[in-house]
Amino acid sequence: MLRAHFGSVPEFSNERRALSAVGQSRLVTTYATLLEEHASTLVPAQVLLTRQALGQRDRYPAIRETLLDMLRNSIVPIINNNDVTNSYRVDFVDNDQITAYVAGMLEARQVIIISDAGGIYDKNPRIPGDARRIALLPSQLSAWPSIAIDDTGSSFGGMANKLEAIRLLNILGIPTRVAAKDEHDVVVRSINNKDSDFGTRVDPDESAQLNPYKRWLCTGALSKGMLLLSDPGAERLTQSANMGKSISILAVGVIGHHGLFERGDAVTIRGNNYELVGIGRVRCGSSELGKLRSERPSTIVIHANEMLASARVRFLSINDRQTVISAYRRMLDQGFNIRENRPGCGETNEGGIIRVGSKKGDEGEVCYRGIEARKVWREASHASKVIGVKVDEWIMFRATTG
């Protein structure tokens, strides 16, 4: 009836938020009825999380302890995204991401992902063909088979996001099973069996030893920007991490940055070619970096104890996608847009113009001309592919956040 009332609603509309609020109450009521019938000693409780809450270091432990207290007292937390108060600009991507973050926070013994597909396949099983179910994904990510991702038609999440969540669980040392909702006794069998007769079992990386702070960097820290390191610096950081050692990042090793951040904010750490090598909390703001690099190059920008650096942190790309898209949507809300003549197709002899400015006028407009336009477009094309955003989103982000 509610859908009939609202009709077709946009993804981030107030109507969808209203529908979500109604659905949350009905979901908890359904759980209460089922538990009363089958496990009367258990009580359901609604827990609505926001991505921003997990990103705040002082709130993260409180959320963790509250959830653990619920479990100790036979309370079953029904966890969902808080769609009513959450900002669409920085939000959970989907329930798979929430699952991975909460499981990492609680150091879960196992995660079971119930999926329509019933497992991970080498190809999209919804497309007629020879898609093959992958029974086991080993602990070493490098040994995973090729998985052709085709999320055509997916509205929320999809296989790409599901695999990112599974990679995170693997890195956190949490075993995972992806199984079909109609599989007989799917939860009990997943808990009690290690066979490969159904779904996809994912073995954890048992070498993962993360202290609580670095676990928060994995499952809570919300990136406000990016640091770019020289190729030797990025390689040295990765090699040290692979040897179980930590090194700090000095101002002299930072060759650039993107985004607007302050002291204490989390940022992702990338190499000169935008390959992702870590995440950490900065000891200076983005406005100070340039001066530090030239005048105090030995200043510590990120201390080794406040950083997670490893070649295995590829899943953190989701952080940067959220950062870029957040800035892009914020600029759109403020009336900015991109007015462009793409290089090679422009109306000028200089090879094209890219402008990012306000619809109200040209005040504050950033303009790339001539060969510079080509350079910006090439960089945007490359960065957008690595990070997983649209070229226009990256250009807007770069022009408006430095």
Sequence and secondary structure as in RCSB ss.txt:
>XXXX:A:sequence
MLRAHFGSVPEFSNERRALSAVGQSRLVTTYATLLEEHASTLVPAQVLLTRQALGQRDRYPAIRETLLDMLRNSI
VPIINNNDVTNSYRVDFVDNDQITAYVAGMLEARQVIIISDAGGIYDKNPRIPGDARRIALLPSQLSAWPSIAID
DTGSSFGGMANKLEAIRLLNILGIPTRVAAKDEHDVVVRSINNKDSDFGTRVDPDESAQLNPYKRWLCTGALSKG
MLLLSDPGAERLTQSANMGKSISILAVGVIGHHGLFERGDAVTIRGNNYELVGIGRVRCGSSELGKLRSERPSTI
VIHANEMLASARVRFLSINDRQTVISAYRRMLDQGFNIRENRPGCGETNEGGIIRVGSKKGDEGEVCYRGIEARK
VWREASHASKVIGVKVDEWIMFRATTG
>XXXX:A:secstr
 HHHHH S  TTSHHHHHHHHHHHHHHHHHHHHHHHHH TT EEEEEEE HHHHH TTTHHHHHHHHHHHHHTTE
EEEEEE TTT  TTS    HHHHHHHHHHHHT S EEEEESS SEESS TTSSS   EE EE S GGG       
 TT SS  HHHHHHHHHHHHHTT  EEEEETTSTTHHHHHHH    SSSEEE   TT    HHHHHHHHT  EEE
EEEE HHHHHHHHHHHHTT    EEGGGEEEEEE   TT EEEEE TT  EEEEEE SS HHHHHHHHHH TTSE
EE GGGEEE TTGGGGHHHHHHHHHHHHHHHHHTTEEEEEE TTSSSSTTS EEEEEETTEEEEEEEEEHHHHHH
HHHHHHHHHHHHT  HHHHHHHHHHH 
